[in-house]
């Protein structure tokens, strides 16, 4: 995992596992699953479009964290906006990022 996140492994792994449990324990209805699939796809697109190029260009870990917050998390929050019926918040979106990373959908290399 590039971008200087190796030392955050415990926290990141906990977020990833929490989200994985939500998905696999049948806690999500079919309509909720569709919304989550949309959000996960959007996160992948935003990550590939904005974060991967910054990592490739050698941006620092603090810069990458700001970019993830501004260009991925806040963008997804804006999409969810006032109709956030699933109560998905920034920590949930961060968990989704690390879920995607842990399942090789997002690559930090």
C-alpha positions as CSV (number, residue, x, y, z in Angstrom):
1,X,0.0,0.0,0.0
2,X,1.6,3.2,-1.1
3,X,0.9,6.8,-0.1
4,X,2.4,6.2,3.3
5,X,-0.5,4.4,4.8
6,X,1.3,1.3,6.1
7,X,1.3,2.7,9.7
8,X,-2.4,3.2,9.6
9,X,-3.0,-0.5,8.9
10,X,-4.9,-1.4,12.1
11,X,-7.4,1.5,11.8
12,X,-7.8,0.9,8.0
13,X,-8.3,-2.8,8.5
14,X,-10.9,-2.2,11.2
15,X,-12.9,0.1,8.8
16,X,-12.6,-2.4,6.0
17,X,-13.8,-5.3,8.2
18,X,-16.7,-3.3,9.5
19,X,-17.9,-2.5,6.0
20,X,-17.3,-6.1,4.9
21,X,-19.5,-7.3,7.8
22,X,-22.3,-5.0,6.7
23,X,-22.2,-6.4,3.2
24,X,-22.0,-10.0,4.1
25,X,-24.3,-10.3,7.0
26,X,-27.3,-9.6,5.0
27,X,-27.9,-6.2,6.7
28,X,-28.5,-4.5,3.3
29,X,-31.8,-4.8,1.4
30,X,-31.7,-5.2,-2.4
31,X,-32.3,-1.5,-2.9
32,X,-29.6,-0.7,-0.4
33,X,-27.2,-3.0,-2.2
34,X,-27.8,-1.2,-5.4
35,X,-27.1,2.2,-3.8
36,X,-23.9,0.7,-2.2
37,X,-22.8,-0.7,-5.6
38,X,-23.3,2.7,-7.2
39,X,-21.3,4.4,-4.4
40,X,-18.5,1.8,-4.6
41,X,-18.3,2.3,-8.4
42,X,-18.2,6.1,-8.0
43,X,-15.4,5.8,-5.4
44,X,-13.4,3.6,-7.8
45,X,-13.8,6.2,-10.6
46,X,-12.9,9.1,-8.4
47,X,-9.9,7.3,-7.0
48,X,-8.6,6.3,-10.4
49,X,-9.2,9.8,-11.8
50,X,-7.8,11.9,-9.0
51,X,-5.8,9.9,-6.4
52,X,-3.8,7.4,-8.5
53,X,-2.3,10.2,-10.6
54,X,-1.3,12.1,-7.5
55,X,0.3,9.0,-6.0
56,X,2.2,8.4,-9.3
57,X,3.4,12.0,-9.2
58,X,4.8,11.5,-5.7
59,X,2.4,13.6,-3.6
60,X,3.0,13.3,0.1
61,X,0.7,11.4,2.5
62,X,-0.8,14.6,3.9
63,X,-1.6,15.8,0.4
64,X,-3.1,12.4,-0.5
65,X,-5.3,12.5,2.6
66,X,-6.6,15.9,1.7
67,X,-7.3,14.9,-1.8
68,X,-9.1,11.8,-0.7
69,X,-11.3,13.9,1.6
70,X,-11.9,16.7,-0.9
71,X,-12.1,14.7,-4.2
72,X,-13.6,11.4,-3.1
73,X,-15.3,11.6,0.3
74,X,-16.9,15.0,-0.1
75,X,-17.9,14.3,-3.7
76,X,-19.7,11.1,-2.6
77,X,-21.3,13.1,0.2
78,X,-22.5,15.7,-2.3
79,X,-24.1,13.0,-4.4
80,X,-25.9,11.6,-1.4
81,X,-26.7,15.1,-0.3
82,X,-29.9,15.7,1.6
83,X,-31.5,12.4,0.6
84,X,-29.0,10.3,2.4
85,X,-31.6,7.7,3.4
86,X,-29.0,5.1,4.2
87,X,-27.2,7.4,6.6
88,X,-23.9,7.0,4.9
89,X,-21.3,9.4,6.3
90,X,-17.7,10.2,5.8
91,X,-16.4,7.4,8.0
92,X,-18.5,4.9,6.0
93,X,-17.1,6.2,2.7
94,X,-13.6,5.9,4.1
95,X,-14.4,2.3,5.1
96,X,-15.7,1.7,1.5
97,X,-12.3,3.0,0.1
98,X,-10.4,0.6,2.3
99,X,-12.9,-2.2,1.5
100,X,-12.2,-1.7,-2.2
101,X,-8.4,-1.5,-1.5
102,X,-8.5,-4.8,0.5
103,X,-10.3,-6.5,-2.3
104,X,-7.9,-5.2,-5.0
105,X,-10.4,-2.9,-6.7
106,X,-8.4,0.1,-5.8
107,X,-4.6,-0.1,-6.1
108,X,-2.2,2.3,-4.4
109,X,0.6,1.3,-6.8
